[in-house]
Amino acid sequence: MVTYAARNRRTSESSGGVCFTAWKSECAKMRKVVLITGASSGIGLALCKRLLAEDDELHLCLACRNMSKAEAVCAALLASHPTAEVTIVQVDVSNLQSVFQASKELKQRFQRLDCIYLNAGIMPNPQLNIKALFFGLFSRKVIHMFSTAEGLLTQGDKITADGLQEVFETNVFGHFILIRELEPLLCHSDNPSQLIWTSSRNARKSNFSLEDFQHSKGKEPYSSSKYATDLLSVALNRNFNQQGLYSNVACPGTALTNLTYGILPPFIWTLLMPAILLLRFFANAFTLTPYNGTEALVWLFHQKPESLNPLIKYLSATTGFGRNYIMTQKMDLDEDTAEKFYQKLLELEKHIRVTIQRTDNQARLSGSCL
């Protein structure tokens, strides 16, 4: 774990030396603490910048897989906001051992978390369906097609070291385990905490199945994982609201990030930009920049979480003239399915924990025999 604090602050001294650790701990108690997964690029990085621009008294904790990138981001944020607190924890949400280790470190460092942005996600090996794109251009649903990418994208997927589908584990299950591990920091009925998920307009019921919730048999794991995110958010509200934990989902729209550059290379997006800017007068989903894409995510942070509708998805939108605003969309799901999915995740969690415990025991026995 690497931790950074504002470098130009003075530390206090005591008879025992410099009390930096105690000072840091005290600061964390007073400030709102916000954890952001996938904070080193794209929507996550833009989110960090916007949150600190509005309130540089926050304590941001960047939960990232690539530590060198995280360190560079941390240094840049502190240079721009010297009164802020920015720390780093290493976590790879596609690796459960990494999630458990990061959770352990966070529980040692903080007494509570005010908000977690569950933002890290992947869309591996996206393939554009040229045939669907061509026919869609001449259909009545052309605007809807470009707004949601419905029917346009398929992705490859693979099995992780944990034996799970990579997209499911990264976008859904790794975050679920993170929440479960951090419940002691999140559940305080006297002072509510927030979970804010980066979902998508691409989340579609037709791509999700309770019988195959990891989407091992399908070709659109990204869409399935985002629909699973929506279901999980609803179930978390049902199970945790009374304990002071609230969950909501937001969609950043189509912003040009590493994820979208995986669909088409940057120079193609540049060539398409005049047409996209024109299309934005008819389809508000083209937020285009990560900054614009964070509009709904930042707005949610400033709301009282108990006042928000858990069945609504909050959408970042941008007009043809470049003005950002928030839209709402009722999610196409039911609470019964959400609860069934939640129970399946609990069963999978139990199985995973038993497997890890058995592996650890075998490793200890092997070590004692050497």
GULUMLUM-725266 format. One record per residue (C-alpha): z, y, x; residue number from 1. Coordinates in steps of 0.2 Angstrom, whole numbers, plus 5000, padded with zeros to 4 digits. Layout:
residues N
{z->Z y->Y x->X tilo->NUM}
...
//
This chain:
residues 370
{z->5000 y->5000 x->5000 tilo->1}
{z->4996 y->5017 x->5006 tilo->2}
{z->5005 y->5033 x->4999 tilo->3}
{z->5000 y->5051 x->5002 tilo->4}
{z->5009 y->5066 x->4996 tilo->5}
{z->5005 y->5085 x->4998 tilo->6}
{z->5005 y->5088 x->5016 tilo->7}
{z->5010 y->5106 x->5016 tilo->8}
{z->5026 y->5103 x->5007 tilo->9}
{z->5043 y->5104 x->5016 tilo->10}
{z->5054 y->5090 x->5016 tilo->11}
{z->5073 y->5092 x->5015 tilo->12}
{z->5085 y->5086 x->5029 tilo->13}
{z->5101 y->5077 x->5028 tilo->14}
{z->5114 y->5071 x->5041 tilo->15}
{z->5104 y->5055 x->5040 tilo->16}
{z->5087 y->5063 x->5044 tilo->17}
{z->5073 y->5068 x->5033 tilo->18}
{z->5075 y->5062 x->5015 tilo->19}
{z->5057 y->5061 x->5011 tilo->20}
{z->5058 y->5045 x->5001 tilo->21}
{z->5072 y->5051 x->4990 tilo->22}
{z->5062 y->5068 x->4988 tilo->23}
{z->5047 y->5058 x->4983 tilo->24}
{z->5056 y->5047 x->4971 tilo->25}
{z->5064 y->5062 x->4963 tilo->26}
{z->5048 y->5071 x->4961 tilo->27}
{z->5040 y->5056 x->4952 tilo->28}
{z->5054 y->5056 x->4940 tilo->29}
{z->5051 y->5074 x->4935 tilo->30}
{z->5032 y->5074 x->4934 tilo->31}
{z->5021 y->5065 x->4922 tilo->32}
{z->5014 y->5049 x->4931 tilo->33}
{z->4996 y->5044 x->4927 tilo->34}
{z->4989 y->5028 x->4934 tilo->35}
{z->4970 y->5027 x->4934 tilo->36}
{z->4960 y->5011 x->4939 tilo->37}
{z->4943 y->5013 x->4946 tilo->38}
{z->4948 y->5031 x->4952 tilo->39}
{z->4937 y->5032 x->4968 tilo->40}
{z->4920 y->5035 x->4960 tilo->41}
{z->4911 y->5039 x->4944 tilo->42}
{z->4921 y->5042 x->4928 tilo->43}
{z->4937 y->5038 x->4936 tilo->44}
{z->4935 y->5051 x->4950 tilo->45}
{z->4929 y->5065 x->4938 tilo->46}
{z->4944 y->5061 x->4927 tilo->47}
{z->4956 y->5064 x->4942 tilo->48}
{z->4948 y->5080 x->4946 tilo->49}
{z->4949 y->5086 x->4928 tilo->50}
{z->4967 y->5081 x->4925 tilo->51}
{z->4972 y->5090 x->4941 tilo->52}
{z->4962 y->5105 x->4937 tilo->53}
{z->4971 y->5107 x->4920 tilo->54}
{z->4989 y->5102 x->4927 tilo->55}
{z->4991 y->5101 x->4946 tilo->56}
{z->5010 y->5096 x->4943 tilo->57}
{z->5004 y->5078 x->4938 tilo->58}
{z->5008 y->5063 x->4948 tilo->59}
{z->4991 y->5054 x->4949 tilo->60}
{z->4992 y->5036 x->4956 tilo->61}
{z->4974 y->5030 x->4961 tilo->62}
{z->4973 y->5011 x->4958 tilo->63}
{z->4958 y->5006 x->4968 tilo->64}
{z->4950 y->4991 x->4976 tilo->65}
{z->4942 y->5000 x->4991 tilo->66}
{z->4956 y->5008 x->5001 tilo->67}
{z->4945 y->5018 x->5013 tilo->68}
{z->4936 y->5026 x->4998 tilo->69}
{z->4953 y->5029 x->4989 tilo->70}
{z->4960 y->5037 x->5005 tilo->71}
{z->4946 y->5049 x->5006 tilo->72}
{z->4947 y->5054 x->4987 tilo->73}
{z->4966 y->5056 x->4989 tilo->74}
{z->4964 y->5068 x->5004 tilo->75}
{z->4950 y->5078 x->4995 tilo->76}
{z->4961 y->5079 x->4979 tilo->77}
{z->4976 y->5085 x->4989 tilo->78}
{z->4965 y->5098 x->4998 tilo->79}
{z->4960 y->5105 x->4981 tilo->80}
{z->4977 y->5104 x->4973 tilo->81}
{z->4991 y->5105 x->4986 tilo->82}
{z->5005 y->5106 x->4973 tilo->83}
{z->4999 y->5089 x->4966 tilo->84}
{z->5006 y->5072 x->4969 tilo->85}
{z->4993 y->5059 x->4973 tilo->86}
{z->4997 y->5041 x->4978 tilo->87}
{z->4987 y->5025 x->4980 tilo->88}
{z->4990 y->5007 x->4976 tilo->89}
{z->4977 y->4994 x->4980 tilo->90}
{z->4972 y->4983 x->4966 tilo->91}
{z->4957 y->4972 x->4962 tilo->92}
{z->4957 y->4969 x->4943 tilo->93}
{z->4945 y->4954 x->4946 tilo->94}
{z->4959 y->4946 x->4956 tilo->95}
{z->4975 y->4941 x->4947 tilo->96}
{z->4985 y->4940 x->4963 tilo->97}
{z->4980 y->4957 x->4968 tilo->98}
{z->4985 y->4963 x->4950 tilo->99}
{z->5002 y->4955 x->4952 tilo->100}
{z->5005 y->4962 x->4969 tilo->101}
{z->5000 y->4980 x->4964 tilo->102}
{z->5012 y->4978 x->4948 tilo->103}
{z->5026 y->4973 x->4959 tilo->104}
{z->5023 y->4989 x->4970 tilo->105}
{z->5022 y->5000 x->4955 tilo->106}
{z->5038 y->4994 x->4948 tilo->107}
{z->5047 y->4997 x->4965 tilo->108}
{z->5040 y->5015 x->4965 tilo->109}
{z->5041 y->5022 x->4948 tilo->110}
{z->5054 y->5021 x->4934 tilo->111}
{z->5041 y->5025 x->4920 tilo->112}
{z->5022 y->5027 x->4918 tilo->113}
{z->5017 y->5040 x->4905 tilo->114}
{z->4998 y->5035 x->4904 tilo->115}
{z->4987 y->5022 x->4911 tilo->116}
{z->4968 y->5024 x->4911 tilo->117}
{z->4961 y->5007 x->4911 tilo->118}
{z->4944 y->5013 x->4918 tilo->119}
{z->4938 y->5000 x->4931 tilo->120}
{z->4923 y->4990 x->4925 tilo->121}
{z->4907 y->4982 x->4931 tilo->122}
{z->4890 y->4978 x->4924 tilo->123}
{z->4883 y->4966 x->4937 tilo->124}
{z->4864 y->4963 x->4939 tilo->125}
{z->4858 y->4972 x->4924 tilo->126}
{z->4841 y->4968 x->4918 tilo->127}
{z->4831 y->4980 x->4907 tilo->128}
{z->4822 y->4971 x->4893 tilo->129}
{z->4805 y->4980 x->4894 tilo->130}
{z->4798 y->4972 x->4879 tilo->131}
{z->4813 y->4978 x->4868 tilo->132}
{z->4811 y->4995 x->4876 tilo->133}
{z->4792 y->4996 x->4872 tilo->134}
{z->4794 y->4990 x->4853 tilo->135}
{z->4810 y->5001 x->4851 tilo->136}
{z->4800 y->5017 x->4856 tilo->137}
{z->4790 y->5015 x->4841 tilo->138}
{z->4803 y->5010 x->4829 tilo->139}
{z->4815 y->5020 x->4817 tilo->140}
{z->4830 y->5015 x->4828 tilo->141}
{z->4823 y->5024 x->4844 tilo->142}
{z->4837 y->5037 x->4845 tilo->143}
{z->4850 y->5023 x->4841 tilo->144}
{z->4843 y->5012 x->4854 tilo->145}
{z->4844 y->5025 x->4868 tilo->146}
{z->4862 y->5030 x->4862 tilo->147}
{z->4869 y->5013 x->4863 tilo->148}
{z->4856 y->5003 x->4874 tilo->149}
{z->4857 y->4990 x->4860 tilo->150}
{z->4846 y->4975 x->4864 tilo->151}
{z->4840 y->4983 x->4881 tilo->152}
{z->4851 y->4976 x->4894 tilo->153}
{z->4856 y->4959 x->4899 tilo->154}
{z->4867 y->4955 x->4914 tilo->155}
{z->4871 y->4940 x->4926 tilo->156}
{z->4889 y->4934 x->4927 tilo->157}
{z->4899 y->4922 x->4939 tilo->158}
{z->4915 y->4914 x->4940 tilo->159}
{z->4929 y->4922 x->4950 tilo->160}
{z->4942 y->4914 x->4961 tilo->161}
{z->4954 y->4913 x->4946 tilo->162}
{z->4941 y->4902 x->4937 tilo->163}
{z->4937 y->4916 x->4924 tilo->164}
{z->4920 y->4925 x->4920 tilo->165}
{z->4919 y->4940 x->4932 tilo->166}
{z->4915 y->4953 x->4919 tilo->167}
{z->4928 y->4947 x->4907 tilo->168}
{z->4942 y->4947 x->4920 tilo->169}
{z->4937 y->4964 x->4928 tilo->170}
{z->4934 y->4973 x->4912 tilo->171}
{z->4947 y->4965 x->4901 tilo->172}
{z->4959 y->4952 x->4907 tilo->173}
{z->4964 y->4960 x->4924 tilo->174}
{z->4969 y->4975 x->4914 tilo->175}
{z->4978 y->4965 x->4901 tilo->176}
{z->4989 y->4957 x->4915 tilo->177}
{z->4992 y->4974 x->4922 tilo->178}
{z->4999 y->4980 x->4906 tilo->179}
{z->5009 y->4965 x->4903 tilo->180}
{z->5017 y->4966 x->4921 tilo->181}
{z->5020 y->4985 x->4918 tilo->182}
{z->5028 y->4984 x->4901 tilo->183}
{z->5046 y->4989 x->4908 tilo->184}
{z->5038 y->5006 x->4914 tilo->185}
{z->5028 y->5009 x->4898 tilo->186}
{z->5039 y->5004 x->4884 tilo->187}
{z->5051 y->5018 x->4880 tilo->188}
{z->5053 y->5022 x->4862 tilo->189}
{z->5061 y->5039 x->4865 tilo->190}
{z->5046 y->5045 x->4875 tilo->191}
{z->5029 y->5037 x->4871 tilo->192}
{z->5017 y->5031 x->4884 tilo->193}
{z->4998 y->5030 x->4882 tilo->194}
{z->4985 y->5017 x->4887 tilo->195}
{z->4967 y->5024 x->4887 tilo->196}
{z->4953 y->5012 x->4889 tilo->197}
{z->4935 y->5016 x->4895 tilo->198}
{z->4925 y->5008 x->4881 tilo->199}
{z->4907 y->5010 x->4877 tilo->200}
{z->4895 y->5013 x->4862 tilo->201}
{z->4887 y->4997 x->4868 tilo->202}
{z->4902 y->4987 x->4862 tilo->203}
{z->4894 y->4976 x->4848 tilo->204}
{z->4902 y->4963 x->4837 tilo->205}
{z->4887 y->4952 x->4837 tilo->206}
{z->4889 y->4949 x->4856 tilo->207}
{z->4908 y->4944 x->4854 tilo->208}
{z->4915 y->4927 x->4849 tilo->209}
{z->4933 y->4921 x->4848 tilo->210}
{z->4927 y->4904 x->4853 tilo->211}
{z->4918 y->4911 x->4868 tilo->212}
{z->4928 y->4927 x->4872 tilo->213}
{z->4924 y->4926 x->4890 tilo->214}
{z->4905 y->4926 x->4885 tilo->215}
{z->4901 y->4912 x->4897 tilo->216}
{z->4887 y->4906 x->4886 tilo->217}
{z->4879 y->4923 x->4882 tilo->218}
{z->4868 y->4936 x->4892 tilo->219}
{z->4877 y->4952 x->4887 tilo->220}
{z->4894 y->4950 x->4895 tilo->221}
{z->4896 y->4969 x->4897 tilo->222}
{z->4894 y->4972 x->4878 tilo->223}
{z->4906 y->4958 x->4874 tilo->224}
{z->4919 y->4964 x->4886 tilo->225}
{z->4919 y->4981 x->4879 tilo->226}
{z->4920 y->4974 x->4861 tilo->227}
{z->4935 y->4964 x->4867 tilo->228}
{z->4943 y->4980 x->4874 tilo->229}
{z->4942 y->4988 x->4857 tilo->230}
{z->4950 y->4972 x->4849 tilo->231}
{z->4964 y->4972 x->4862 tilo->232}
{z->4968 y->4990 x->4860 tilo->233}
{z->4970 y->4988 x->4841 tilo->234}
{z->4981 y->4972 x->4844 tilo->235}
{z->4992 y->4982 x->4857 tilo->236}
{z->4995 y->4995 x->4845 tilo->237}
{z->5001 y->4982 x->4832 tilo->238}
{z->5012 y->4974 x->4844 tilo->239}
{z->5019 y->4988 x->4854 tilo->240}
{z->5020 y->5004 x->4844 tilo->241}
{z->5038 y->5002 x->4839 tilo->242}
{z->5042 y->5000 x->4858 tilo->243}
{z->5034 y->5017 x->4861 tilo->244}
{z->5017 y->5011 x->4868 tilo->245}
{z->5001 y->5017 x->4861 tilo->246}
{z->4983 y->5012 x->4865 tilo->247}
{z->4966 y->5021 x->4861 tilo->248}
{z->4948 y->5018 x->4867 tilo->249}
{z->4935 y->5031 x->4872 tilo->250}
{z->4917 y->5031 x->4877 tilo->251}
{z->4910 y->5042 x->4891 tilo->252}
{z->4892 y->5041 x->4885 tilo->253}
{z->4878 y->5039 x->4896 tilo->254}
{z->4883 y->5047 x->4913 tilo->255}
{z->4874 y->5044 x->4929 tilo->256}
{z->4886 y->5034 x->4939 tilo->257}
{z->4885 y->5018 x->4951 tilo->258}
{z->4885 y->5008 x->4935 tilo->259}
{z->4869 y->5017 x->4927 tilo->260}
{z->4861 y->5017 x->4945 tilo->261}
{z->4862 y->4998 x->4944 tilo->262}
{z->4851 y->4998 x->4929 tilo->263}
{z->4838 y->5010 x->4936 tilo->264}
{z->4837 y->5018 x->4954 tilo->265}
{z->4842 y->5036 x->4956 tilo->266}
{z->4824 y->5042 x->4958 tilo->267}
{z->4819 y->5034 x->4942 tilo->268}
{z->4833 y->5043 x->4933 tilo->269}
{z->4827 y->5059 x->4941 tilo->270}
{z->4809 y->5057 x->4935 tilo->271}
{z->4816 y->5053 x->4917 tilo->272}
{z->4827 y->5068 x->4917 tilo->273}
{z->4815 y->5080 x->4908 tilo->274}
{z->4813 y->5068 x->4894 tilo->275}
{z->4832 y->5064 x->4893 tilo->276}
{z->4836 y->5082 x->4892 tilo->277}
{z->4824 y->5084 x->4878 tilo->278}
{z->4831 y->5068 x->4869 tilo->279}
{z->4849 y->5075 x->4871 tilo->280}
{z->4844 y->5087 x->4856 tilo->281}
{z->4843 y->5072 x->4845 tilo->282}
{z->4855 y->5060 x->4854 tilo->283}
{z->4872 y->5067 x->4859 tilo->284}
{z->4877 y->5051 x->4869 tilo->285}
{z->4868 y->5058 x->4885 tilo->286}
{z->4883 y->5066 x->4893 tilo->287}
{z->4874 y->5063 x->4910 tilo->288}
{z->4887 y->5069 x->4922 tilo->289}
{z->4904 y->5060 x->4925 tilo->290}
{z->4913 y->5077 x->4922 tilo->291}
{z->4905 y->5078 x->4904 tilo->292}
{z->4908 y->5059 x->4902 tilo->293}
{z->4927 y->5062 x->4903 tilo->294}
{z->4928 y->5074 x->4889 tilo->295}
{z->4936 y->5062 x->4876 tilo->296}
{z->4947 y->5053 x->4889 tilo->297}
{z->4955 y->5070 x->4894 tilo->298}
{z->4956 y->5076 x->4876 tilo->299}
{z->4966 y->5060 x->4872 tilo->300}
{z->4978 y->5063 x->4886 tilo->301}
{z->4983 y->5079 x->4878 tilo->302}
{z->4986 y->5072 x->4861 tilo->303}
{z->5002 y->5065 x->4854 tilo->304}
{z->4998 y->5046 x->4855 tilo->305}
{z->5007 y->5042 x->4839 tilo->306}
{z->4996 y->5054 x->4829 tilo->307}
{z->4980 y->5046 x->4834 tilo->308}
{z->4971 y->5033 x->4823 tilo->309}
{z->4970 y->5016 x->4832 tilo->310}
{z->4955 y->5010 x->4823 tilo->311}
{z->4944 y->5025 x->4829 tilo->312}
{z->4934 y->5026 x->4845 tilo->313}
{z->4934 y->5043 x->4853 tilo->314}
{z->4916 y->5048 x->4860 tilo->315}
{z->4912 y->5060 x->4873 tilo->316}
{z->4896 y->5070 x->4867 tilo->317}
{z->4885 y->5084 x->4874 tilo->318}
{z->4873 y->5095 x->4865 tilo->319}
{z->4856 y->5099 x->4870 tilo->320}
{z->4862 y->5115 x->4876 tilo->321}
{z->4875 y->5106 x->4887 tilo->322}
{z->4891 y->5110 x->4877 tilo->323}
{z->4904 y->5096 x->4877 tilo->324}
{z->4913 y->5090 x->4862 tilo->325}
{z->4922 y->5075 x->4854 tilo->326}
{z->4915 y->5063 x->4841 tilo->327}
{z->4924 y->5049 x->4832 tilo->328}
{z->4918 y->5033 x->4826 tilo->329}
{z->4927 y->5019 x->4816 tilo->330}
{z->4926 y->5003 x->4826 tilo->331}
{z->4917 y->4988 x->4818 tilo->332}
{z->4932 y->4976 x->4819 tilo->333}
{z->4946 y->4970 x->4809 tilo->334}
{z->4965 y->4969 x->4814 tilo->335}
{z->4965 y->4950 x->4810 tilo->336}
{z->4952 y->4946 x->4823 tilo->337}
{z->4961 y->4958 x->4835 tilo->338}
{z->4977 y->4949 x->4833 tilo->339}
{z->4969 y->4932 x->4835 tilo->340}
{z->4961 y->4938 x->4851 tilo->341}
{z->4977 y->4944 x->4857 tilo->342}
{z->4985 y->4927 x->4855 tilo->343}
{z->4971 y->4919 x->4864 tilo->344}
{z->4974 y->4931 x->4879 tilo->345}
{z->4993 y->4926 x->4878 tilo->346}
{z->4988 y->4908 x->4879 tilo->347}
{z->4977 y->4911 x->4894 tilo->348}
{z->4990 y->4921 x->4902 tilo->349}
{z->5002 y->4907 x->4900 tilo->350}
{z->4990 y->4895 x->4907 tilo->351}
{z->4986 y->4906 x->4922 tilo->352}
{z->5004 y->4909 x->4926 tilo->353}
{z->5008 y->4890 x->4926 tilo->354}
{z->4993 y->4887 x->4937 tilo->355}
{z->4998 y->4900 x->4950 tilo->356}
{z->5016 y->4893 x->4950 tilo->357}
{z->5010 y->4876 x->4953 tilo->358}
{z->4999 y->4882 x->4967 tilo->359}
{z->5013 y->4892 x->4975 tilo->360}
{z->5025 y->4877 x->4974 tilo->361}
{z->5012 y->4865 x->4982 tilo->362}
{z->5010 y->4878 x->4996 tilo->363}
{z->5028 y->4879 x->4999 tilo->364}
{z->5030 y->4860 x->4999 tilo->365}
{z->5015 y->4859 x->5012 tilo->366}
{z->5023 y->4872 x->5023 tilo->367}
{z->5040 y->4863 x->5023 tilo->368}
{z->5032 y->4847 x->5028 tilo->369}
{z->5024 y->4855 x->5044 tilo->370}
//
